[in-house]
Amino acid sequence: MITFLKILRLLPPEIAHGLALNALNILYRTRLLRFFYVKPKANPQIFAGLTFQNMLGTAAGLDKNGDYIDCLGELGFGFLEVGTVTPEKQYGNSKPRVFRYFEENAIINKLGFNNKGVDHLLKNLKSKKYDGIVGVNVGANKWSSEKERVQDYLLCIEKVYKHADYITVNISSPNTPKLREFHNEKNITGLVDAIDLKVSELNIQTPLLLKISPDESKESIDRIIEVVKKSKFTGIIATNTTIDKSSLSNSKLRDIDGGLSGEPLLKKSTDTLRYIKNKSDNQIPVIGVGGVMDSQSFNEKIQAGSSLVQIYTGFVIKGPSIVSEILRN
Ligand SMILES: Cc1cc2nc3c(=O)[nH]c(=O)nc-3n(C[C@H](O)[C@H](O)[C@H](O)COP(=O)(O)O)c2cc1C
């Protein structure tokens, strides 16, 4: 396993990612995974009326199309979040668009919602064997206008709600131009009202979460708290990647375009999580994500008020053993 991880480090990030997930899938399908990997024990948690096998899940982006649900589920995560998925398939930004910095425990990505479209994901949701919680993260196509983007979210919600355990409305990717403008007062109100209306029309019972950026002002977060409180949304996922590179030790990396994740994001994302919990008097359930690299950073999220925790960069950099390492402690 360690040699394999070393080889992956030498390959371009997107190739390494695909190779790692395909290797995991082969081990799963040939039933050999159990010889390489010991699943952590369950520690059930209730969140949004759902039972999660434990508090640690995958963050969106790791399995954008739901192609690896069964094998990722076999690693003992408490839940998986697939997506971001958009109505139409799209290529995303030009390559190279993912950069790993092992010495900083960080990734910078500017993928831009590359995905195979919502219908492909839906097929995978319908055929999965994994019986744990699977959330679906939805977004908007790059070419959609501001108004069309609201429709994009509605269309994805309508398509997946019967097959998702929860749905995440992602307004916080920094790599789709103007997407983060959904944090603004007029836009967030318009989007949430439109989603609320759809929820009522279709009598959707699937919990909805709003995934926000760590780069917002306090005023903007205050507004979002108020909008979420009054809406049919269950809670918030805090946070997506940051465009603020000042926490990187190597100043040469600060000019690289894209969203920063991993250890340098930990403080900023946990501060946002803590702020939401305090400001809302603990009324808004929050899933914490950003910079979880070990059991200490995992516990920091819980102490800040996180009901569940997600991980992406830590899993890529440290490999599957991080799941049991975190859950054992
Ligand atoms: C390569 C890469 C792709 C990502 N893609 C998505 C995505 O499609 N949708 C999304 O909501 N977040 C996406 N994220 C953000 C993660 O879900 C997570 O919020 C962020 O990376 C912080 O967690 P981490 O420090 O554990 O990586 C992506 C992150 C990375 C590194």
The ligand as an SDF file (V2000), in Angstrom:
LIG
                    3D

 31 33  0  0  0  0  0  0  0  0999 V2000
   -9.6390   18.3720   -6.3720 C   0  0  0  0  0  0  0  0  0  0  0  0
  -10.8190   18.8900   -5.6080 C   0  0  0  0  0  0  0  0  0  0  0  0
  -12.0930   18.8890   -6.1920 C   0  0  0  0  0  0  0  0  0  0  0  0
  -13.1980   19.3780   -5.4930 C   0  0  0  0  0  0  0  0  0  0  0  0
  -14.4300   19.3600   -6.0820 N   0  0  0  0  0  0  0  0  0  0  0  0
  -15.5070   19.8100   -5.3820 C   0  0  0  0  0  0  0  0  0  0  0  0
  -16.8030   19.7610   -5.9430 C   0  0  0  0  0  0  0  0  0  0  0  0
  -17.0070   19.2860   -7.0590 O   0  0  0  0  0  0  0  0  0  0  0  0
  -17.8270   20.2510   -5.2050 N   0  0  0  0  0  0  0  0  0  0  0  0
  -17.6660   20.7690   -3.9390 C   0  0  0  0  0  0  0  0  0  0  0  0
  -18.6460   21.1640   -3.3070 O   0  0  0  0  0  0  0  0  0  0  0  0
  -16.4530   20.7830   -3.3700 N   0  0  0  0  0  0  0  0  0  0  0  0
  -15.3850   20.3270   -4.0650 C   0  0  0  0  0  0  0  0  0  0  0  0
  -14.1470   20.3530   -3.4820 N   0  0  0  0  0  0  0  0  0  0  0  0
  -14.0110   20.9180   -2.1160 C   0  0  0  0  0  0  0  0  0  0  0  0
  -14.0670   19.8290   -1.0620 C   0  0  0  0  0  0  0  0  0  0  0  0
  -15.3060   19.1860   -1.0690 O   0  0  0  0  0  0  0  0  0  0  0  0
  -13.8220   20.4260    0.3380 C   0  0  0  0  0  0  0  0  0  0  0  0
  -14.8630   21.3270    0.6430 O   0  0  0  0  0  0  0  0  0  0  0  0
  -12.4900   21.1850    0.4330 C   0  0  0  0  0  0  0  0  0  0  0  0
  -11.4930   20.5380   -0.3310 O   0  0  0  0  0  0  0  0  0  0  0  0
  -12.0150   21.2980    1.8800 C   0  0  0  0  0  0  0  0  0  0  0  0
  -11.8030   20.0200    2.4500 O   0  0  0  0  0  0  0  0  0  0  0  0
  -10.3450   19.3230    2.5590 P   0  0  0  0  0  0  0  0  0  0  0  0
   -9.4130   20.3450    3.1430 O   0  0  0  0  0  0  0  0  0  0  0  0
  -10.5660   18.1170    3.4020 O   0  0  0  0  0  0  0  0  0  0  0  0
   -9.9410   18.9740    1.1610 O   0  0  0  0  0  0  0  0  0  0  0  0
  -13.0360   19.8700   -4.1660 C   0  0  0  0  0  0  0  0  0  0  0  0
  -11.7610   19.8340   -3.5780 C   0  0  0  0  0  0  0  0  0  0  0  0
  -10.6660   19.3610   -4.2710 C   0  0  0  0  0  0  0  0  0  0  0  0
   -9.3290   19.3250   -3.6050 C   0  0  0  0  0  0  0  0  0  0  0  0
  1  2  1  0
  2  3  1  0
  2 30  2  0
  3  4  2  0
  4  5  1  0
  4 28  1  0
  5  6  2  0
  6  7  1  0
  6 13  1  0
  7  8  2  0
  7  9  1  0
  9 10  1  0
 10 11  2  0
 10 12  1  0
 12 13  2  0
 13 14  1  0
 14 15  1  0
 14 28  1  0
 15 16  1  0
 16 17  1  0
 16 18  1  0
 18 19  1  0
 18 20  1  0
 20 21  1  0
 20 22  1  0
 22 23  1  0
 23 24  1  0
 24 25  2  0
 24 26  1  0
 24 27  1  0
 28 29  2  0
 29 30  1  0
 30 31  1  0
M  END
$$$$
